[in-house]
Amino acid sequence: MTDKPAYLTREGRARLEAELEQLVNVERKEVAERIAAAKELGDISESGEYEDAKKAQALLEGRIRDIKSILSRAAMIDEDTHANGEVRVGSSVTVKLEEDDEEETWTIVGSAEANPREGKISNESPIGSALLGKRPRQKVTVHTPSGPMKMTIVKIH
């Protein structure tokens, strides 16, 4: 695992804590019951249900470890202040894309909370990292997997 900070908003931390509680207190018991029920059926060496339950258990335990790791490295994002008018983790940024003259608004979050469909992009993504430290009216060229993307920062909020 890594020692780098996992940037989280208060909402993101609460969501991860709730997911961890659900996984540990509810889903872990359900998987254990599935394994026990499959063992009662007899020969587990040929039991598809037993194999499925063990795979589910491995995935569940992996997710629990991941969440615990993220929470142990959590660095809370201060969402209430604007650092000198610069884009930073926690900022919402409106940009104007040169390509189609459209405006987009993204919130820069840590990778644990990134969800582009909700307008939340990671500070480690090509766009997020290119925007960090920039100010309104600055032009930014982002090198994305699909080629360069040019934009101008309209507003930081």
C-alpha positions in Angstrom: 0.0 0.0 0.0 1.0 3.6 -0.3 1.7 6.3 2.2 0.5 9.2 0.1 -2.5 11.1 1.5 -6.0 10.2 0.4 -7.8 13.6 0.0 -11.4 13.4 1.1 -14.3 15.8 1.6 -16.4 15.4 4.8 -19.1 13.9 2.6 -16.7 11.5 1.0 -15.3 10.4 4.4 -18.8 9.8 5.7 -19.7 7.8 2.7 -16.6 5.6 3.0 -17.2 5.1 6.8 -20.9 4.1 6.1 -19.8 1.7 3.4 -17.2 0.1 5.7 -19.8 -0.3 8.4 -22.1 -2.0 6.0 -19.4 -4.3 4.7 -18.1 -5.3 8.1 -21.4 -5.6 10.0 -23.8 -6.9 7.4 -22.2 -8.2 4.2 -19.4 -10.0 6.0 -22.0 -12.0 8.0 -24.0 -12.8 4.9 -21.0 -14.2 3.1 -20.0 -16.2 6.1 -23.5 -17.7 6.2 -23.3 -18.5 2.4 -20.0 -20.3 3.0 -21.5 -22.3 6.0 -24.6 -23.2 4.0 -22.5 -24.4 1.1 -20.3 -26.5 3.5 -23.5 -28.2 4.9 -24.4 -29.4 1.4 -21.5 -31.8 1.4 -18.4 -32.1 -0.8 -17.1 -28.6 -1.1 -14.5 -29.6 -3.7 -17.2 -29.7 -6.3 -19.5 -27.0 -4.9 -20.1 -24.0 -7.2 -21.9 -22.2 -4.4 -18.9 -22.7 -2.1 -16.5 -21.3 -4.7 -18.8 -18.3 -5.5 -19.1 -17.5 -1.8 -15.3 -17.8 -1.2 -14.7 -15.4 -4.2 -17.3 -13.0 -2.8 -15.5 -13.2 0.5 -12.2 -12.4 -1.1 -13.6 -9.4 -2.9 -15.4 -8.2 0.3 -12.2 -8.4 2.4 -10.2 -6.7 -0.3 -12.7 -3.8 -0.4 -12.6 -3.6 3.5 -8.8 -3.4 3.4 -8.9 -0.7 0.7 -11.4 1.5 2.6 -9.4 1.1 5.9 -6.2 2.1 4.0 -7.9 5.2 2.5 -9.4 6.2 5.9 -6.0 5.8 7.6 -4.4 8.1 5.1 -7.2 10.6 4.9 -6.3 14.2 4.5 -9.5 16.3 4.9 -10.2 18.8 2.2 -11.0 22.3 3.6 -14.0 23.1 1.4 -14.7 26.5 3.0 -11.7 28.5 2.0 -10.3 29.6 -1.4 -6.5 29.5 -1.4 -5.5 32.8 -3.0 -7.9 32.4 -5.9 -6.0 29.3 -7.1 -7.4 26.0 -8.1 -6.7 23.4 -5.4 -8.1 20.1 -4.1 -11.6 20.9 -3.1 -12.1 23.7 -5.6 -14.9 23.8 -8.1 -13.7 25.1 -11.4 -15.6 26.4 -14.5 -13.6 26.2 -17.7 -14.3 27.1 -21.3 -13.2 24.5 -23.7 -11.6 26.0 -26.8 -12.6 23.1 -29.0 -16.3 23.6 -28.8 -16.6 26.9 -26.8 -18.6 25.0 -24.2 -18.3 25.6 -20.4 -17.7 22.7 -18.0 -17.6 22.7 -14.2 -15.6 20.2 -12.3 -14.8 19.8 -8.6 -11.2 18.7 -7.9 -11.3 15.8 -5.3 -8.9 13.1 -4.2 -8.8 9.9 -6.3 -10.9 8.0 -3.7 -13.9 10.3 -4.4 -13.4 10.8 -8.2 -16.6 10.3 -10.2 -16.5 12.1 -13.6 -20.2 11.4 -14.2 -20.9 13.6 -11.1 -18.4 16.3 -12.2 -15.8 15.2 -9.6 -12.3 14.7 -11.1 -9.2 13.5 -9.3 -6.4 15.8 -8.5 -4.2 13.1 -10.0 -6.0 12.9 -13.4 -4.5 14.7 -16.4 -7.2 17.5 -16.2 -7.2 17.8 -12.4 -3.4 18.0 -12.1 -3.1 20.5 -14.9 -5.7 22.8 -13.3 -4.0 22.8 -9.8 -2.4 26.1 -8.9 -4.0 28.0 -11.8 -6.0 31.2 -11.6 -9.1 32.6 -13.4 -8.4 33.7 -17.1 -5.4 31.4 -17.3 -5.2 29.2 -20.4 -4.4 25.6 -19.7 -3.4 22.8 -22.1 -4.1 19.3 -20.8 -2.4 16.3 -22.4 -5.1 13.6 -22.3 -5.0 10.1 -23.7 -7.2 11.4 -26.6 -4.8 14.3 -27.3 -4.3 17.9 -26.2 -7.3 19.7 -24.7 -7.2 23.5 -24.4 -9.3 25.5 -22.0 -9.5 28.8 -20.1 -10.4 29.0 -16.5 -13.5 31.1 -16.2 -14.3 30.8 -12.4 -13.1 29.2 -9.3 -15.8 28.6 -6.7 
